[in-house]
Structures are given as C-alpha cells and as structure tokens.
Amino acid sequence: MLDDLNDFLDAMRYSRGLATATLSAYRTDILACFQFLQRYKIQRLSEVTAEQLLAHLAHLQNQRGFAERSILRNTAALKSFFTWLLEEERIPTNPTDIFPTSKRPQQLPRTIDEGILGKLINAVDGNTPIDLRDRAILELLYGCGLRCAELCGLTLHDIDFKQQRLRVCGKGQKERIVPFGKLAKEALLRYLSWRNTFIETLDNGKRIKQLSATNATFFLSPRGKSVQRPLLSKIIRDRIRQHLPDDASHVTPHVLRHAFATHLLNHDAPLLDIRDLLGHASVATTQIYTHVSDTKLKKTFKDFFPRA
C-alpha cells in the first residue's frame, strides 16, 4: 500500500506538476486513512470498500473534530488516489465513485487596508541585518503578490535589478516574470549589501557559520539556511500583527498576496493583468477579488447611480 502511495505521489508530481504543499497534504491524509483501515485488517487496496472510506471520514469529523474544509480536503485526496489506482489497473473498481461531488464552499480572501499596510511595512525601518531582510520580504510579498513558496525559492540569479523584475517559479513549475517597484528595489539592495555578513553568526566573538558559496538562495536565516514557510509566517506575525490595533489573527504571508491583488483592482488595474502578475492559470480564480474590492464598487455606485 505504501508503494502504491509513493507511486501515486510521484505521478502527481511529475505528470501533473502538483505543488509540494499539495503533495504533502495528500500524503498526510492518505496515510491517516491507511491507519484507520488497519481495524479492518486490509492487506490490499483492492479490498477497500466505500463503506470503510466513509467510516474513516465520519471518524475524522465526529471523533477527531475535523472542520468541513478539512473533510472536503481528505475526500478530494482519497478520490484522486483511488481514481489513479483504477486508471493504473491496480484495483478493479473505484470505491470513491459514490462519494458526493460537493465543492469546498468559496471563502472570500481577507485583506488589509492599503494605508494601514503601507504604514506597517514602513515601521520595519531598522538597520540590523534581520530588519533589512524582513523589510525586503514584506516589500516583495506585498509589492509582487508572491506565494510563500515563490519567495522562499528566489535566488540571486532570479532578481534583475536593472530591469526591476523577478523570475518566479510558481505552481506546477511554471515560470513568470514579475516587476517590482522602487521601494522594493531599495529594500532588496539594502538587504543584499548585508547578506553575506548576515549569516556570519558570532558566538563569544568567534565566527561559527559562514555562507556557502554554493548557496544562491536570496533570503536566509541567521544560520545560512534558506528561509522556509514556518519562519516566513513568524516574520509576518512578529512584524505585522504586533502593530495592528485590532484582531490580526487572519494576517498571514498569503494575506499580503490578497492585498496586492485587491489594491491593484481598487486602482483600476485590468483583471487579466492581475491574473498574469499572480500567476493564476485561469481568470476565474482572479475574479474572486472583484467580490473583495467593495471600495471600487462603492465608488462606481456613487459616481454613476442617479440616486446614490
């Protein structure tokens, strides 16, 4: 069964180009199902029934308290897995065929007011290497609308300071070019001037870590490691949430991406251009921001409706 799972994940990675985070979620969800199926003494995946899978989902909801979104995610993982098994002729029938095809309820992305966000980013104005790094990260997350994985994967070779643009590797390993503004350029150059010194951590006056010449990752931790999602989330929590006057539990790195799209739309940027900047495969994905941007809708209503 584990061999089948590994083969499935490899197929999703190489033939469909699924993101690493998606593959990790698939693995976690399917392994949890395998553990539940042990009570039925299942030896082969061809023995699994729809009733057993539904019992697993019910267990997640009723016994482990999974939310509806998590149940839908587990359902989607199992449907993808068993559909692939059938296509590969590893099972005679697909036990998930009877699963309901309900879609995850659409939730509007939350964002931050443009003026407030600008002040919060400007508040990170220290001159220490960490301050300079964090300011550059905030400028790119908001100023370019990058996904977490896209920012973490940036290298020295991906940044063109002369043309003020980034080469970004997005979902499905699709590359796109994203421009950045003068404030982001200034923040990037200030951090770059400290980048090598930044990872030369001192312990009692002795240097204990130096940057490897082969490490071209742009954003680094003080130990010379590439910045990853957990550290990125901590930076946002420490640098943004502490300055917000109200509840900021919703503020994550991805919220800055939502803010980028929403603020572009508020300033009348064409929807197709926003799609390309975000790296969406379909404009239908980008259209969700037309529901978020009520500021622009209110202005249109006031300007054009005769009884506004």
C-alpha positions in Angstrom: 0.0 0.0 0.0 2.8 2.4 0.8 4.4 1.6 -2.6 1.1 2.5 -4.3 1.0 5.8 -2.4 4.6 6.7 -3.3 3.9 5.8 -7.0 0.8 8.0 -6.9 2.6 11.0 -5.4 5.4 10.6 -8.0 2.8 10.6 -10.8 1.1 13.7 -9.4 4.5 15.5 -9.1 5.9 14.7 -12.5 2.9 14.3 -14.8 0.5 16.9 -13.2 3.1 19.2 -11.6 1.3 19.5 -8.2 2.9 21.7 -5.7 5.0 20.3 -2.8 2.5 21.5 -0.2 -0.4 19.8 -2.0 1.6 16.5 -2.3 2.5 16.7 1.4 -1.2 17.2 2.3 -2.1 14.2 0.1 0.4 12.0 1.8 -0.8 13.0 5.3 -4.4 12.5 4.5 -4.0 9.1 2.8 -1.6 7.8 5.5 -4.3 8.7 8.1 -6.8 6.6 6.0 -4.3 3.7 5.9 -4.1 3.8 9.7 -7.9 3.8 10.1 -8.2 0.8 7.7 -6.0 -1.3 9.9 -9.0 -2.0 12.1 -10.5 -3.9 9.1 -7.2 -5.8 8.6 -6.9 -4.6 5.0 -4.0 -6.1 3.2 -4.5 -4.8 -0.4 -6.1 -1.6 -1.7 -8.4 -3.7 -3.9 -10.1 -4.9 -0.7 -11.1 -1.3 0.4 -14.9 -0.6 0.2 -16.8 2.7 0.0 -18.3 2.0 3.4 -14.9 1.8 5.0 -13.8 5.0 3.5 -17.0 6.8 4.5 -16.5 5.4 8.1 -13.0 7.0 8.0 -14.3 10.4 7.0 -17.1 10.1 9.7 -14.4 9.3 12.3 -12.4 12.4 11.3 -15.5 14.6 11.6 -17.1 13.1 14.7 -14.3 11.7 16.7 -11.4 14.0 15.8 -13.4 17.2 15.2 -12.2 18.0 11.7 -13.9 21.0 10.2 -15.8 20.8 6.9 -12.9 22.2 4.9 -10.6 19.5 6.2 -13.2 16.8 5.5 -13.5 18.0 1.9 -9.7 18.1 1.5 -9.5 14.5 2.8 -12.3 13.4 0.4 -10.5 15.0 -2.5 -7.3 13.3 -1.7 -8.9 9.9 -1.5 -10.9 10.4 -4.7 -7.7 11.4 -6.5 -5.8 8.4 -5.1 -8.4 5.7 -5.9 -9.1 7.2 -9.3 -5.5 6.9 -10.2 -5.3 3.4 -8.9 -8.2 2.4 -11.2 -6.6 4.1 -14.1 -3.4 2.2 -13.4 -5.5 -1.0 -13.2 -4.3 -1.6 -9.6 -7.9 -2.0 -8.3 -10.9 -3.4 -10.1 -13.4 -0.7 -9.1 -13.2 2.7 -7.5 -14.8 2.8 -4.1 -15.0 6.6 -4.1 -17.4 6.7 -7.1 -20.3 7.0 -4.7 -18.7 10.0 -2.9 -20.7 13.2 -3.2 -19.2 15.8 -5.5 -19.8 18.7 -3.2 -17.3 21.5 -3.7 -15.5 23.4 -1.0 -17.5 26.5 0.0 -15.9 29.5 -1.5 -14.5 31.9 1.1 -13.6 35.4 0.2 -9.9 36.2 0.9 -9.3 38.6 3.7 -7.1 41.6 3.2 -5.7 44.7 4.9 -6.5 48.4 4.2 -3.9 49.9 1.8 -3.0 52.8 4.0 -2.6 50.7 7.2 -0.5 48.1 5.4 1.9 50.7 4.0 2.4 52.2 7.5 3.0 48.7 8.9 5.7 47.9 6.3 7.4 51.3 6.8 7.5 50.6 10.5 10.2 47.9 9.8 12.9 50.5 9.5 15.8 49.2 11.5 19.3 48.8 10.2 20.2 45.4 11.5 20.6 42.5 9.0 17.4 40.9 10.2 15.5 44.2 10.0 16.8 44.7 6.4 15.8 41.1 5.5 12.4 41.3 6.9 11.7 44.6 5.2 12.7 43.2 1.9 10.5 40.2 2.5 7.5 42.4 3.3 8.1 44.6 0.2 8.1 41.5 -2.1 5.2 39.7 -0.5 3.0 42.7 -0.9 4.7 44.5 -3.8 4.8 41.5 -6.0 2.0 39.3 -4.7 4.3 36.3 -4.3 3.2 33.0 -2.9 5.2 31.7 0.1 7.0 29.0 -1.9 7.8 31.5 -4.7 9.5 33.9 -2.3 11.4 31.1 -0.4 12.7 29.8 -3.8 14.1 33.1 -5.0 17.8 33.0 -5.8 20.4 35.7 -6.5 20.0 34.9 -10.2 16.2 35.4 -10.3 16.5 39.2 -9.4 17.2 41.6 -12.2 17.8 45.0 -10.5 18.4 46.8 -13.8 15.0 45.9 -15.2 13.4 45.7 -11.8 11.8 42.3 -12.3 11.8 38.8 -10.8 11.8 35.4 -12.4 9.4 33.4 -10.3 8.8 29.7 -10.3 5.1 29.2 -9.5 2.8 26.3 -9.2 3.4 23.4 -11.5 7.0 24.7 -12.0 5.6 27.4 -14.3 7.9 30.4 -14.6 6.7 34.0 -14.9 8.2 37.5 -14.8 7.0 39.9 -12.1 8.0 43.5 -11.9 8.9 45.2 -8.6 8.8 48.9 -7.7 11.4 51.4 -6.4 10.6 50.8 -2.7 11.1 47.0 -3.1 14.3 47.6 -5.1 15.7 49.8 -2.4 14.8 47.3 0.3 16.3 44.4 -1.7 19.6 46.2 -2.3 19.9 47.2 1.3 19.5 43.6 2.4 21.8 42.4 -0.3 24.6 44.6 1.0 24.4 42.7 4.3 23.5 39.3 3.0 27.0 37.7 3.5 27.6 39.3 6.9 24.1 38.4 7.9 24.9 34.7 8.3 28.2 35.1 9.9 26.8 34.4 13.3 29.2 35.1 16.2 29.4 33.1 19.4 31.7 34.7 22.0 33.4 36.7 19.3 34.2 33.6 17.2 32.6 33.1 13.8 30.7 29.8 13.8 28.9 30.0 10.4 29.8 31.4 7.0 27.7 31.5 3.8 28.4 28.6 1.5 29.5 29.8 -1.9 27.0 27.3 -3.5 24.0 28.7 -1.6 22.4 31.2 -4.0 19.1 31.4 -2.1 18.3 35.1 -1.7 16.6 35.1 1.7 18.5 33.4 4.5 18.2 32.6 8.2 21.0 33.7 10.5 22.4 30.2 10.2 22.7 30.4 6.5 19.7 28.2 5.8 17.1 29.1 3.2 14.0 30.9 4.7 11.1 28.4 4.7 7.4 28.8 5.3 7.4 28.4 9.1 10.0 31.2 9.5 8.1 33.3 6.9 4.9 33.0 9.0 6.8 34.0 12.1 8.2 37.1 10.4 4.7 38.2 9.4 3.4 37.5 12.9 6.2 39.4 14.6 6.5 42.3 12.1 2.8 42.9 11.2 0.5 41.6 13.8 2.1 43.5 16.7 1.3 46.8 15.0 -2.3 46.2 14.1 -4.8 47.8 16.5 -7.5 45.2 16.1 -7.5 41.4 15.9 -5.0 40.3 13.3 -5.2 36.6 13.6 -6.0 36.4 9.9 -2.8 38.0 8.8 -0.5 35.5 7.1 2.0 35.8 4.3 -0.8 34.9 1.8 -2.9 37.8 3.1 -0.3 40.2 1.7 -0.8 38.5 -1.7 -4.5 39.1 -1.4 -3.9 42.7 -0.5 -1.7 43.1 -3.6 -4.4 41.9 -5.9 -7.2 43.8 -4.2 -5.3 47.1 -4.1 -4.4 46.7 -7.8 -8.1 46.2 -8.6 -9.0 49.3 -6.5 -6.8 51.3 -8.7 -8.5 50.0 -11.9 -5.8 47.5 -13.0 -7.2 45.2 -15.7 -8.2 41.8 -14.4 -6.2 39.9 -17.0 -3.1 41.8 -16.0 -3.7 40.9 -12.3 -4.1 37.3 -13.3 -0.7 37.3 -15.1 1.0 39.0 -12.1 -0.4 36.5 -9.7 0.4 33.5 -11.9 -3.2 32.2 -12.0 -4.0 29.6 -14.6 -7.5 31.0 -15.1 -9.0 34.4 -14.8 -11.9 32.7 -13.0 -9.5 32.3 -10.0 -8.6 36.0 -10.1 -12.3 37.1 -10.3 -12.7 36.3 -6.6 -11.0 39.7 -6.0 -13.9 41.5 -7.7 -16.0 40.4 -4.7 -13.4 41.6 -2.2 -12.9 45.0 -3.7 -16.0 46.7 -2.4 -14.2 50.1 -2.2 -14.2 50.3 -6.0 -17.8 49.1 -6.2 -19.0 51.7 -3.8 -17.2 54.4 -5.8 -18.8 53.2 -9.0 -22.2 53.2 -7.4 -21.8 56.7 -6.0 -20.4 58.1 -9.3 -22.9 56.6 -11.7 -26.2 55.8 -9.9 -28.5 58.8 -10.0 -30.0 58.2 -6.6 -26.8 57.4 -4.7 
